């Protein structure tokens, strides 16, 4: 009998509750997630919110880098439907980051891999399941670990720079922690 899943909050730079604009770059081994950080503007009085896009400059952008990673899901649930997510009863909340211990997703990946002639159950033992819940979407990924860094610019430009030039991720502002 497998252990029940447990949802644990983890620390990442705070996700913007307004328009975090998550963008992803992924290939078979490297995952980059860019999003706007929730950095309060002391001059904002709440009356005239500004509109931002992935091309809006002068933003505080978080780059989360996982290398290697194993799997990725990007889509529902949003902040209004998070109560329908299978992990909501364990404490899943919007605008947050979590690790899923005893992940059934990792378990299903391991079971699927059993068909390989060189399969070893411990192959996935170093991988962990993470969830980021944004305003309009949720990102779940399986990786050994990840790091985060803060950058100034437009989400899309910062992400493309990180994809082309991994050395641009040198500003470590956080790493995996609970």
PyMOL commands that place a pseudoatom at each C-alpha (Angstrom):
pseudoatom trace, name=CA, resn=UNK, resi=1, chain=A, elem=C, hetatm=0, pos=[0.000, 0.000, 0.000]
pseudoatom trace, name=CA, resn=UNK, resi=2, chain=A, elem=C, hetatm=0, pos=[1.410, 3.384, -0.977]
pseudoatom trace, name=CA, resn=UNK, resi=3, chain=A, elem=C, hetatm=0, pos=[1.649, 6.339, 1.343]
pseudoatom trace, name=CA, resn=UNK, resi=4, chain=A, elem=C, hetatm=0, pos=[-0.906, 9.154, 0.947]
pseudoatom trace, name=CA, resn=UNK, resi=5, chain=A, elem=C, hetatm=0, pos=[0.104, 12.279, -0.910]
pseudoatom trace, name=CA, resn=UNK, resi=6, chain=A, elem=C, hetatm=0, pos=[1.095, 15.242, 1.247]
pseudoatom trace, name=CA, resn=UNK, resi=7, chain=A, elem=C, hetatm=0, pos=[1.152, 18.839, 0.035]
pseudoatom trace, name=CA, resn=UNK, resi=8, chain=A, elem=C, hetatm=0, pos=[3.921, 21.031, 1.463]
pseudoatom trace, name=CA, resn=UNK, resi=9, chain=A, elem=C, hetatm=0, pos=[4.313, 24.776, 0.819]
pseudoatom trace, name=CA, resn=UNK, resi=10, chain=A, elem=C, hetatm=0, pos=[7.686, 25.756, -0.637]
pseudoatom trace, name=CA, resn=UNK, resi=11, chain=A, elem=C, hetatm=0, pos=[9.356, 29.150, -0.941]
pseudoatom trace, name=CA, resn=UNK, resi=12, chain=A, elem=C, hetatm=0, pos=[9.713, 30.826, -4.313]
pseudoatom trace, name=CA, resn=UNK, resi=13, chain=A, elem=C, hetatm=0, pos=[9.633, 34.522, -5.151]
pseudoatom trace, name=CA, resn=UNK, resi=14, chain=A, elem=C, hetatm=0, pos=[5.971, 35.509, -4.736]
pseudoatom trace, name=CA, resn=UNK, resi=15, chain=A, elem=C, hetatm=0, pos=[3.694, 35.017, -7.740]
pseudoatom trace, name=CA, resn=UNK, resi=16, chain=A, elem=C, hetatm=0, pos=[1.800, 38.092, -8.912]
pseudoatom trace, name=CA, resn=UNK, resi=17, chain=A, elem=C, hetatm=0, pos=[-1.899, 37.740, -8.125]
pseudoatom trace, name=CA, resn=UNK, resi=18, chain=A, elem=C, hetatm=0, pos=[-2.888, 40.085, -10.951]
pseudoatom trace, name=CA, resn=UNK, resi=19, chain=A, elem=C, hetatm=0, pos=[-1.204, 39.095, -14.188]
pseudoatom trace, name=CA, resn=UNK, resi=20, chain=A, elem=C, hetatm=0, pos=[1.738, 36.798, -13.474]
pseudoatom trace, name=CA, resn=UNK, resi=21, chain=A, elem=C, hetatm=0, pos=[2.010, 35.942, -17.200]
pseudoatom trace, name=CA, resn=UNK, resi=22, chain=A, elem=C, hetatm=0, pos=[3.668, 32.539, -16.789]
pseudoatom trace, name=CA, resn=UNK, resi=23, chain=A, elem=C, hetatm=0, pos=[5.692, 31.488, -19.827]
pseudoatom trace, name=CA, resn=UNK, resi=24, chain=A, elem=C, hetatm=0, pos=[7.539, 28.222, -20.329]
pseudoatom trace, name=CA, resn=UNK, resi=25, chain=A, elem=C, hetatm=0, pos=[10.567, 27.127, -22.299]
pseudoatom trace, name=CA, resn=UNK, resi=26, chain=A, elem=C, hetatm=0, pos=[11.105, 23.375, -22.260]
pseudoatom trace, name=CA, resn=UNK, resi=27, chain=A, elem=C, hetatm=0, pos=[13.067, 20.807, -24.173]
pseudoatom trace, name=CA, resn=UNK, resi=28, chain=A, elem=C, hetatm=0, pos=[13.717, 17.173, -23.272]
pseudoatom trace, name=CA, resn=UNK, resi=29, chain=A, elem=C, hetatm=0, pos=[16.035, 18.031, -20.396]
pseudoatom trace, name=CA, resn=UNK, resi=30, chain=A, elem=C, hetatm=0, pos=[15.666, 21.663, -19.341]
pseudoatom trace, name=CA, resn=UNK, resi=31, chain=A, elem=C, hetatm=0, pos=[12.648, 23.559, -18.059]
pseudoatom trace, name=CA, resn=UNK, resi=32, chain=A, elem=C, hetatm=0, pos=[12.461, 27.327, -17.606]
pseudoatom trace, name=CA, resn=UNK, resi=33, chain=A, elem=C, hetatm=0, pos=[9.391, 28.998, -16.150]
pseudoatom trace, name=CA, resn=UNK, resi=34, chain=A, elem=C, hetatm=0, pos=[9.164, 32.796, -16.220]
pseudoatom trace, name=CA, resn=UNK, resi=35, chain=A, elem=C, hetatm=0, pos=[6.562, 34.792, -14.319]
pseudoatom trace, name=CA, resn=UNK, resi=36, chain=A, elem=C, hetatm=0, pos=[6.033, 38.243, -12.859]
pseudoatom trace, name=CA, resn=UNK, resi=37, chain=A, elem=C, hetatm=0, pos=[6.895, 38.524, -9.194]
pseudoatom trace, name=CA, resn=UNK, resi=38, chain=A, elem=C, hetatm=0, pos=[4.502, 40.129, -6.756]
pseudoatom trace, name=CA, resn=UNK, resi=39, chain=A, elem=C, hetatm=0, pos=[6.466, 43.261, -5.886]
pseudoatom trace, name=CA, resn=UNK, resi=40, chain=A, elem=C, hetatm=0, pos=[4.127, 45.894, -4.390]
pseudoatom trace, name=CA, resn=UNK, resi=41, chain=A, elem=C, hetatm=0, pos=[4.413, 49.365, -5.906]
pseudoatom trace, name=CA, resn=UNK, resi=42, chain=A, elem=C, hetatm=0, pos=[4.289, 51.858, -3.013]
pseudoatom trace, name=CA, resn=UNK, resi=43, chain=A, elem=C, hetatm=0, pos=[3.032, 54.582, -5.374]
pseudoatom trace, name=CA, resn=UNK, resi=44, chain=A, elem=C, hetatm=0, pos=[-0.001, 52.539, -6.504]
pseudoatom trace, name=CA, resn=UNK, resi=45, chain=A, elem=C, hetatm=0, pos=[-3.205, 53.784, -4.833]
pseudoatom trace, name=CA, resn=UNK, resi=46, chain=A, elem=C, hetatm=0, pos=[-5.427, 51.015, -6.228]
pseudoatom trace, name=CA, resn=UNK, resi=47, chain=A, elem=C, hetatm=0, pos=[-7.503, 53.267, -8.460]
pseudoatom trace, name=CA, resn=UNK, resi=48, chain=A, elem=C, hetatm=0, pos=[-5.932, 52.887, -11.904]
pseudoatom trace, name=CA, resn=UNK, resi=49, chain=A, elem=C, hetatm=0, pos=[-4.452, 49.449, -12.381]
pseudoatom trace, name=CA, resn=UNK, resi=50, chain=A, elem=C, hetatm=0, pos=[-2.076, 49.207, -15.283]
pseudoatom trace, name=CA, resn=UNK, resi=51, chain=A, elem=C, hetatm=0, pos=[-2.194, 46.599, -17.979]
pseudoatom trace, name=CA, resn=UNK, resi=52, chain=A, elem=C, hetatm=0, pos=[0.907, 44.517, -18.624]
pseudoatom trace, name=CA, resn=UNK, resi=53, chain=A, elem=C, hetatm=0, pos=[1.788, 41.995, -21.299]
pseudoatom trace, name=CA, resn=UNK, resi=54, chain=A, elem=C, hetatm=0, pos=[4.645, 39.602, -21.903]
pseudoatom trace, name=CA, resn=UNK, resi=55, chain=A, elem=C, hetatm=0, pos=[6.381, 42.444, -23.772]
pseudoatom trace, name=CA, resn=UNK, resi=56, chain=A, elem=C, hetatm=0, pos=[5.981, 45.098, -21.027]
pseudoatom trace, name=CA, resn=UNK, resi=57, chain=A, elem=C, hetatm=0, pos=[9.461, 46.158, -19.883]
pseudoatom trace, name=CA, resn=UNK, resi=58, chain=A, elem=C, hetatm=0, pos=[10.702, 47.177, -16.439]
pseudoatom trace, name=CA, resn=UNK, resi=59, chain=A, elem=C, hetatm=0, pos=[9.035, 44.236, -14.705]
pseudoatom trace, name=CA, resn=UNK, resi=60, chain=A, elem=C, hetatm=0, pos=[10.475, 42.036, -11.966]
pseudoatom trace, name=CA, resn=UNK, resi=61, chain=A, elem=C, hetatm=0, pos=[10.628, 38.623, -13.607]
pseudoatom trace, name=CA, resn=UNK, resi=62, chain=A, elem=C, hetatm=0, pos=[11.301, 35.331, -11.857]
pseudoatom trace, name=CA, resn=UNK, resi=63, chain=A, elem=C, hetatm=0, pos=[13.048, 32.579, -13.772]
pseudoatom trace, name=CA, resn=UNK, resi=64, chain=A, elem=C, hetatm=0, pos=[12.629, 29.127, -12.292]
pseudoatom trace, name=CA, resn=UNK, resi=65, chain=A, elem=C, hetatm=0, pos=[15.109, 26.662, -13.819]
pseudoatom trace, name=CA, resn=UNK, resi=66, chain=A, elem=C, hetatm=0, pos=[14.913, 22.875, -13.507]
pseudoatom trace, name=CA, resn=UNK, resi=67, chain=A, elem=C, hetatm=0, pos=[17.637, 20.895, -15.245]
pseudoatom trace, name=CA, resn=UNK, resi=68, chain=A, elem=C, hetatm=0, pos=[16.923, 18.068, -15.556]
pseudoatom trace, name=CA, resn=UNK, resi=69, chain=A, elem=C, hetatm=0, pos=[13.200, 17.724, -15.316]
pseudoatom trace, name=CA, resn=UNK, resi=70, chain=A, elem=C, hetatm=0, pos=[11.061, 14.737, -16.239]
pseudoatom trace, name=CA, resn=UNK, resi=71, chain=A, elem=C, hetatm=0, pos=[7.471, 15.872, -16.858]
pseudoatom trace, name=CA, resn=UNK, resi=72, chain=A, elem=C, hetatm=0, pos=[5.377, 19.036, -17.201]
pseudoatom trace, name=CA, resn=UNK, resi=73, chain=A, elem=C, hetatm=0, pos=[1.673, 19.965, -17.097]
pseudoatom trace, name=CA, resn=UNK, resi=74, chain=A, elem=C, hetatm=0, pos=[0.436, 23.485, -17.839]
pseudoatom trace, name=CA, resn=UNK, resi=75, chain=A, elem=C, hetatm=0, pos=[-3.207, 24.533, -17.848]
pseudoatom trace, name=CA, resn=UNK, resi=76, chain=A, elem=C, hetatm=0, pos=[-6.194, 24.278, -15.491]
pseudoatom trace, name=CA, resn=UNK, resi=77, chain=A, elem=C, hetatm=0, pos=[-6.951, 24.955, -12.662]
pseudoatom trace, name=CA, resn=UNK, resi=78, chain=A, elem=C, hetatm=0, pos=[-7.181, 28.734, -12.318]
pseudoatom trace, name=CA, resn=UNK, resi=79, chain=A, elem=C, hetatm=0, pos=[-7.777, 30.676, -9.097]
pseudoatom trace, name=CA, resn=UNK, resi=80, chain=A, elem=C, hetatm=0, pos=[-11.567, 30.365, -9.447]
pseudoatom trace, name=CA, resn=UNK, resi=81, chain=A, elem=C, hetatm=0, pos=[-11.586, 26.604, -10.098]
pseudoatom trace, name=CA, resn=UNK, resi=82, chain=A, elem=C, hetatm=0, pos=[-8.731, 25.515, -7.821]
pseudoatom trace, name=CA, resn=UNK, resi=83, chain=A, elem=C, hetatm=0, pos=[-11.273, 23.824, -5.550]
pseudoatom trace, name=CA, resn=UNK, resi=84, chain=A, elem=C, hetatm=0, pos=[-11.776, 21.272, -8.343]
pseudoatom trace, name=CA, resn=UNK, resi=85, chain=A, elem=C, hetatm=0, pos=[-8.091, 20.279, -8.429]
pseudoatom trace, name=CA, resn=UNK, resi=86, chain=A, elem=C, hetatm=0, pos=[-7.475, 16.800, -6.999]
pseudoatom trace, name=CA, resn=UNK, resi=87, chain=A, elem=C, hetatm=0, pos=[-5.018, 18.228, -4.419]
pseudoatom trace, name=CA, resn=UNK, resi=88, chain=A, elem=C, hetatm=0, pos=[-7.227, 21.063, -3.179]
pseudoatom trace, name=CA, resn=UNK, resi=89, chain=A, elem=C, hetatm=0, pos=[-8.359, 19.014, -0.172]
pseudoatom trace, name=CA, resn=UNK, resi=90, chain=A, elem=C, hetatm=0, pos=[-4.698, 18.758, 0.873]
pseudoatom trace, name=CA, resn=UNK, resi=91, chain=A, elem=C, hetatm=0, pos=[-4.313, 22.541, 0.971]
pseudoatom trace, name=CA, resn=UNK, resi=92, chain=A, elem=C, hetatm=0, pos=[-3.675, 23.602, -2.625]
pseudoatom trace, name=CA, resn=UNK, resi=93, chain=A, elem=C, hetatm=0, pos=[-4.284, 27.369, -2.849]
pseudoatom trace, name=CA, resn=UNK, resi=94, chain=A, elem=C, hetatm=0, pos=[-3.959, 29.979, -5.608]
pseudoatom trace, name=CA, resn=UNK, resi=95, chain=A, elem=C, hetatm=0, pos=[-0.850, 32.161, -6.019]
pseudoatom trace, name=CA, resn=UNK, resi=96, chain=A, elem=C, hetatm=0, pos=[1.364, 29.663, -4.188]
pseudoatom trace, name=CA, resn=UNK, resi=97, chain=A, elem=C, hetatm=0, pos=[4.011, 26.986, -4.642]
pseudoatom trace, name=CA, resn=UNK, resi=98, chain=A, elem=C, hetatm=0, pos=[4.029, 23.447, -3.277]
pseudoatom trace, name=CA, resn=UNK, resi=99, chain=A, elem=C, hetatm=0, pos=[5.790, 20.111, -3.320]
pseudoatom trace, name=CA, resn=UNK, resi=100, chain=A, elem=C, hetatm=0, pos=[3.749, 16.910, -3.426]
pseudoatom trace, name=CA, resn=UNK, resi=101, chain=A, elem=C, hetatm=0, pos=[5.337, 14.214, -1.299]
pseudoatom trace, name=CA, resn=UNK, resi=102, chain=A, elem=C, hetatm=0, pos=[4.444, 10.612, -2.176]
pseudoatom trace, name=CA, resn=UNK, resi=103, chain=A, elem=C, hetatm=0, pos=[3.254, 11.885, -5.565]
pseudoatom trace, name=CA, resn=UNK, resi=104, chain=A, elem=C, hetatm=0, pos=[0.843, 9.618, -7.400]
pseudoatom trace, name=CA, resn=UNK, resi=105, chain=A, elem=C, hetatm=0, pos=[1.998, 11.314, -10.623]
pseudoatom trace, name=CA, resn=UNK, resi=106, chain=A, elem=C, hetatm=0, pos=[5.591, 10.165, -10.068]
pseudoatom trace, name=CA, resn=UNK, resi=107, chain=A, elem=C, hetatm=0, pos=[4.199, 6.743, -9.155]
pseudoatom trace, name=CA, resn=UNK, resi=108, chain=A, elem=C, hetatm=0, pos=[2.334, 6.566, -12.464]
pseudoatom trace, name=CA, resn=UNK, resi=109, chain=A, elem=C, hetatm=0, pos=[5.489, 7.611, -14.360]
pseudoatom trace, name=CA, resn=UNK, resi=110, chain=A, elem=C, hetatm=0, pos=[7.439, 4.850, -12.627]
pseudoatom trace, name=CA, resn=UNK, resi=111, chain=A, elem=C, hetatm=0, pos=[4.756, 2.256, -13.440]
pseudoatom trace, name=CA, resn=UNK, resi=112, chain=A, elem=C, hetatm=0, pos=[4.710, 3.341, -17.096]
pseudoatom trace, name=CA, resn=UNK, resi=113, chain=A, elem=C, hetatm=0, pos=[8.490, 2.970, -17.262]
pseudoatom trace, name=CA, resn=UNK, resi=114, chain=A, elem=C, hetatm=0, pos=[8.313, -0.659, -16.112]
pseudoatom trace, name=CA, resn=UNK, resi=115, chain=A, elem=C, hetatm=0, pos=[7.824, -1.732, -19.723]
pseudoatom trace, name=CA, resn=UNK, resi=116, chain=A, elem=C, hetatm=0, pos=[11.452, -0.760, -20.457]
pseudoatom trace, name=CA, resn=UNK, resi=117, chain=A, elem=C, hetatm=0, pos=[13.838, -3.706, -20.427]
pseudoatom trace, name=CA, resn=UNK, resi=118, chain=A, elem=C, hetatm=0, pos=[16.367, -1.800, -18.278]
pseudoatom trace, name=CA, resn=UNK, resi=119, chain=A, elem=C, hetatm=0, pos=[13.803, -0.400, -15.846]
pseudoatom trace, name=CA, resn=UNK, resi=120, chain=A, elem=C, hetatm=0, pos=[14.881, 0.009, -12.239]
pseudoatom trace, name=CA, resn=UNK, resi=121, chain=A, elem=C, hetatm=0, pos=[12.333, 1.295, -9.680]
pseudoatom trace, name=CA, resn=UNK, resi=122, chain=A, elem=C, hetatm=0, pos=[14.921, 3.630, -8.151]
pseudoatom trace, name=CA, resn=UNK, resi=123, chain=A, elem=C, hetatm=0, pos=[15.319, 5.440, -11.490]
pseudoatom trace, name=CA, resn=UNK, resi=124, chain=A, elem=C, hetatm=0, pos=[12.778, 8.073, -10.436]
pseudoatom trace, name=CA, resn=UNK, resi=125, chain=A, elem=C, hetatm=0, pos=[13.615, 8.110, -6.734]
pseudoatom trace, name=CA, resn=UNK, resi=126, chain=A, elem=C, hetatm=0, pos=[15.445, 11.449, -6.969]
pseudoatom trace, name=CA, resn=UNK, resi=127, chain=A, elem=C, hetatm=0, pos=[12.566, 13.249, -8.642]
pseudoatom trace, name=CA, resn=UNK, resi=128, chain=A, elem=C, hetatm=0, pos=[10.013, 15.478, -6.915]
pseudoatom trace, name=CA, resn=UNK, resi=129, chain=A, elem=C, hetatm=0, pos=[6.605, 16.861, -7.894]
pseudoatom trace, name=CA, resn=UNK, resi=130, chain=A, elem=C, hetatm=0, pos=[6.148, 20.650, -7.711]
pseudoatom trace, name=CA, resn=UNK, resi=131, chain=A, elem=C, hetatm=0, pos=[3.103, 22.865, -8.303]
pseudoatom trace, name=CA, resn=UNK, resi=132, chain=A, elem=C, hetatm=0, pos=[2.831, 26.608, -8.988]
pseudoatom trace, name=CA, resn=UNK, resi=133, chain=A, elem=C, hetatm=0, pos=[-0.705, 28.029, -8.907]
pseudoatom trace, name=CA, resn=UNK, resi=134, chain=A, elem=C, hetatm=0, pos=[-1.232, 31.223, -10.886]
pseudoatom trace, name=CA, resn=UNK, resi=135, chain=A, elem=C, hetatm=0, pos=[-4.243, 33.455, -11.566]
pseudoatom trace, name=CA, resn=UNK, resi=136, chain=A, elem=C, hetatm=0, pos=[-5.317, 31.758, -14.800]
pseudoatom trace, name=CA, resn=UNK, resi=137, chain=A, elem=C, hetatm=0, pos=[-3.387, 28.492, -14.770]
pseudoatom trace, name=CA, resn=UNK, resi=138, chain=A, elem=C, hetatm=0, pos=[-1.425, 25.910, -12.829]
pseudoatom trace, name=CA, resn=UNK, resi=139, chain=A, elem=C, hetatm=0, pos=[1.999, 24.520, -13.658]
pseudoatom trace, name=CA, resn=UNK, resi=140, chain=A, elem=C, hetatm=0, pos=[3.024, 21.121, -12.315]
pseudoatom trace, name=CA, resn=UNK, resi=141, chain=A, elem=C, hetatm=0, pos=[6.403, 19.582, -13.005]
pseudoatom trace, name=CA, resn=UNK, resi=142, chain=A, elem=C, hetatm=0, pos=[8.561, 16.690, -11.903]
pseudoatom trace, name=CA, resn=UNK, resi=143, chain=A, elem=C, hetatm=0, pos=[12.248, 17.498, -11.396]
pseudoatom trace, name=CA, resn=UNK, resi=144, chain=A, elem=C, hetatm=0, pos=[15.117, 16.609, -9.111]
pseudoatom trace, name=CA, resn=UNK, resi=145, chain=A, elem=C, hetatm=0, pos=[15.301, 20.241, -7.942]
pseudoatom trace, name=CA, resn=UNK, resi=146, chain=A, elem=C, hetatm=0, pos=[15.103, 23.788, -9.220]
pseudoatom trace, name=CA, resn=UNK, resi=147, chain=A, elem=C, hetatm=0, pos=[16.526, 27.230, -8.623]
pseudoatom trace, name=CA, resn=UNK, resi=148, chain=A, elem=C, hetatm=0, pos=[15.061, 30.694, -9.014]
pseudoatom trace, name=CA, resn=UNK, resi=149, chain=A, elem=C, hetatm=0, pos=[16.534, 34.043, -9.966]
pseudoatom trace, name=CA, resn=UNK, resi=150, chain=A, elem=C, hetatm=0, pos=[15.130, 37.571, -10.294]
pseudoatom trace, name=CA, resn=UNK, resi=151, chain=A, elem=C, hetatm=0, pos=[15.580, 39.717, -13.402]
pseudoatom trace, name=CA, resn=UNK, resi=152, chain=A, elem=C, hetatm=0, pos=[14.378, 43.090, -14.678]
pseudoatom trace, name=CA, resn=UNK, resi=153, chain=A, elem=C, hetatm=0, pos=[12.719, 43.355, -18.070]
pseudoatom trace, name=CA, resn=UNK, resi=154, chain=A, elem=C, hetatm=0, pos=[9.836, 41.896, -20.030]
pseudoatom trace, name=CA, resn=UNK, resi=155, chain=A, elem=C, hetatm=0, pos=[8.768, 38.312, -19.252]
pseudoatom trace, name=CA, resn=UNK, resi=156, chain=A, elem=C, hetatm=0, pos=[9.257, 37.091, -22.805]
pseudoatom trace, name=CA, resn=UNK, resi=157, chain=A, elem=C, hetatm=0, pos=[12.614, 38.841, -23.331]
pseudoatom trace, name=CA, resn=UNK, resi=158, chain=A, elem=C, hetatm=0, pos=[14.001, 37.582, -20.005]
pseudoatom trace, name=CA, resn=UNK, resi=159, chain=A, elem=C, hetatm=0, pos=[12.841, 34.035, -20.741]
pseudoatom trace, name=CA, resn=UNK, resi=160, chain=A, elem=C, hetatm=0, pos=[14.376, 34.024, -24.219]
pseudoatom trace, name=CA, resn=UNK, resi=161, chain=A, elem=C, hetatm=0, pos=[17.660, 35.386, -22.848]
pseudoatom trace, name=CA, resn=UNK, resi=162, chain=A, elem=C, hetatm=0, pos=[17.709, 32.609, -20.230]
pseudoatom trace, name=CA, resn=UNK, resi=163, chain=A, elem=C, hetatm=0, pos=[16.940, 29.984, -22.892]
pseudoatom trace, name=CA, resn=UNK, resi=164, chain=A, elem=C, hetatm=0, pos=[19.723, 31.178, -25.197]
pseudoatom trace, name=CA, resn=UNK, resi=165, chain=A, elem=C, hetatm=0, pos=[22.219, 32.126, -22.492]
pseudoatom trace, name=CA, resn=UNK, resi=166, chain=A, elem=C, hetatm=0, pos=[21.924, 29.934, -19.368]
pseudoatom trace, name=CA, resn=UNK, resi=167, chain=A, elem=C, hetatm=0, pos=[24.748, 31.940, -17.767]
pseudoatom trace, name=CA, resn=UNK, resi=168, chain=A, elem=C, hetatm=0, pos=[22.260, 34.819, -17.459]
pseudoatom trace, name=CA, resn=UNK, resi=169, chain=A, elem=C, hetatm=0, pos=[20.647, 32.884, -14.595]
pseudoatom trace, name=CA, resn=UNK, resi=170, chain=A, elem=C, hetatm=0, pos=[23.598, 33.621, -12.289]
pseudoatom trace, name=CA, resn=UNK, resi=171, chain=A, elem=C, hetatm=0, pos=[21.578, 35.803, -9.890]
pseudoatom trace, name=CA, resn=UNK, resi=172, chain=A, elem=C, hetatm=0, pos=[20.409, 33.225, -7.361]
pseudoatom trace, name=CA, resn=UNK, resi=173, chain=A, elem=C, hetatm=0, pos=[17.664, 34.606, -5.162]
pseudoatom trace, name=CA, resn=UNK, resi=174, chain=A, elem=C, hetatm=0, pos=[16.244, 31.384, -3.915]
pseudoatom trace, name=CA, resn=UNK, resi=175, chain=A, elem=C, hetatm=0, pos=[16.315, 27.700, -4.275]
pseudoatom trace, name=CA, resn=UNK, resi=176, chain=A, elem=C, hetatm=0, pos=[14.176, 24.839, -3.257]
pseudoatom trace, name=CA, resn=UNK, resi=177, chain=A, elem=C, hetatm=0, pos=[13.191, 25.247, 0.360]
pseudoatom trace, name=CA, resn=UNK, resi=178, chain=A, elem=C, hetatm=0, pos=[10.175, 24.706, 2.577]
for i in range(1, 178): cmd.bond("trace and resi %d" % i, "trace and resi %d" % (i + 1))
show_as sticks, trace
zoom trace
